[in-house]
Amino acid sequence: MSQLPIDRPEEVIERVRAGEGAKAELAGVDLSGRDLTKLKFRRANLTGANLSGCNMKGVSFSDGTLDNANLSNGVLDDATLTCASLQKANLTGAKAVASAIDEADFTGAVGIGLHAQKLNAIGAIFAKANLSRATFNVGTYRQAEFTEAILEGASFTGCEMHRCKLAGANLTDATLSNVELYGADLSTATLKGTKFENVKYDTETKWPGGKAPEGTVFVAKPDI
């Protein structure tokens, strides 16, 4: 990895924009509030970085490490975080539209009030993440893992959640509308006050107590 001067954030940005972001060593850098539009941090180490309030539209963090990083209130539209590690990262109040986060790892992350729309999140991991009051609109979350995640008051609208792992997830007062849960595992999920509206499931979907809640629709042979 290339070592950039993390105590000089403006120089860091200039050098990354010039093409030095790949595999860069940027652990602990403070770039808060800055414009990082379309910068490339592929395979960079941003462990513990402060990216709060940043404009990160079109940024690439693919294969990078952002464990314990602060991305709160940041804008991540059209960003690429494929295979990135964001364990215990702070995404509170962040916004991500049309971003790619396939196979990214958000284990233990905090994303209270996160707004996510049109995400590609196949195989993404949100295990034990706190996503209370987060909104997930029209996204692809096939085989994503929400095991033991806190999803109190969260909403999922128009999402594909085929074979999602939601065992142990807390969906208290959450809303799922026009969601496909084919093959999903909610066997030990908490569904107290959870609202289901036109939620489709199949024979492989696992519900607490083996009983599908009101507002769900059984599909014998889903077209998936």
N, C-alpha and C positions, 0 to 999 in steps of 0.2 A: 504493500500500500504506500501511496505517496503522502508525505506529511505536509499539510498546509498550515499556515500560521493562524491557529484558531483564536488568537488574541487580536487579530485584525480582520474582523468580519467582512469589511468591504473588499479587502484584497482576496479573501476566500471566494467571494461571489464572482469577482472578476476572473480569477483563475479557473473556477469551475465553468464559467461561461466560455472560457477559452479552451475547454476540453480536458481539464485536469481533475474532473470530479470522479471518474471511474476509479474504484478501489482506494479512494482518498481516506486518510485517517483524520476524522473530524469529531472524535468523541468529545463531548462536553462543549462543543461550539455554541455560541449564542448568536443566532441569526434572527431573533424575534422581531416581528413586525416588518420584515423586509420583503421585497419583491423577488421571488425565486422562480418566476415564470419560465417554464420549459428547461430548467437546469437539469443536467444529467448527473445523478449520484449513483450510478449502477455499481453494485457491490461495495459501496462505501460504508465505512463504519461511523455511524452517527449516534452511537450509544450515549444516552443522557443529553443529547443536543436539545437546545431550546429553539423550537420552531413555532412558538405560539404566535398567533395572529399573522402568520405569513401568507402571502399569496403564492400558492404552490400549483397553480394551474399548469397542467401539462408536464409537471415534474416527473422524472423517473427515479424511483428508489428501488428498482427491481434487484432482487438478490442482495439487498443491503441489510444492514443491521441498525435498527432504531429502537432497541430495547430501552425502556425507561425514558424515551424521548418525550418532549412536550410539544404536541401539535394542537393544543387547545385553541379553539376559535380560528383555526386555519382553514383556508380554502384549497381543496384538493381536487377540483374539477379536472377531468381528463388526465388524471395522474396515473402512473403505473407503479404498482407496489407488488407486482407478481413475485412470489416466493420470498418476499421480504420478511424480516422478523421484527415485530413491534410488541414484543412481550412487555407487559406492564406499562405500555405507552399511555400518555394522556391525550385523548381525542375529544375531550368534553367540548361541546358546542361547535365542533368542526363540521364542515360541509364537503361532501364528495358527490359529484354528479358525473356519470359516464366514465367512471374510473375502473381500472383493472386491478383486482386484488386477489386473483386466483392463487390458491395455496399459500397466501400470506398468513403469518402466525400472530394473532392478537391475544394470545393467552394472558389472562390477568389484566388486560387493558381496561382503562376507564374511558367510556365514551358516552357519558350522560348527556342527553339532548343531541346526540349526533344526528345529522341529516344525511341519509344516503339514498341516492336515486340512480337507477339504471346502472347498478354496479354489476360487473362480472366477478363473482366471488366463488367460483367452483373450487371446492376443497379448502376453502379458507377456514381458519381455526379461531374461534371466539370463546374457547373453553374458559370458564371462570371469569369472563369479562363482565364488567358492570356497564350495561347498555340501557339503563333505565331511561324511559321517555325518549328513546331513540326512534327515528322513523326510517323505515326501509321501504322504498317505493319502486316497483317494477324492476326488480333485480333478479339475477340468476345465482342462487345459493345452493346448487346441487352438491350433495355430499359435504356441505359445510358442517362444521362442528360447533354447537352451542352448548356443549355439555356443562352443566352446573353454572351456566351464565345467568346473570341477573337481568331480566327483561321486563321488569315491572313497569307498566304503563307504556310499553313500547308498542309500535304499530308496524305491521307488515301488510302492504297493499300490492296486489298484482305480482307477487314474487313466486318464482319457481324454487321450491325447497325439497326437491326430490332426494330421498335417502339422507336427509339432514339428521344429525344426532342432537336431540334436544333432551336427552335423559338428564334428569336432575335440574333442568332449567327452571327458573322462577318466572312464570308468565302471568303473575298476578295482575289483574286489571289491564292486560295487554289486549290489543285488537288485531285479529287476522282477517283480512278481507280479500276475496278472490285470490287466495293462495293455493298452490298445489303442494300437498304434503305426501305425495306418493312414496311409499317405502320409508317414511320418516319415523324416527323413534322418539316418542314422547311418553314412554312407558312409566317413567318416574318423574315427569314434569309436574310442577305445581300450576294448576289451571284455575285457581280461585278468582272468580270475577272476570275470567278471560272471555272475550266476545269473538265468536266465529261467524263469519258471514260468507256464504258460498265457498267454503273451504273444501277442496276435493282431496279424497284419500282413497287408498285401495286396500287389498287384502294384506299387504305387507306393512301397512302403517300400524304402529303400536301406540295404543292409548292407555292412560292410567286405568287400571281395572278392566282393561280390554273393551271398554265401551266408548264409542265415538260421541262427542258432545253435540248438543243441539247447534244447528247452523252449519253442520258439515254435510257433504254430499259424497256418497259412495260411488266409485267408478270401477266397474268390474275389470275392464281392460283399457287402462289409460293409454293414450297415444303419446308415448314418450320415447 
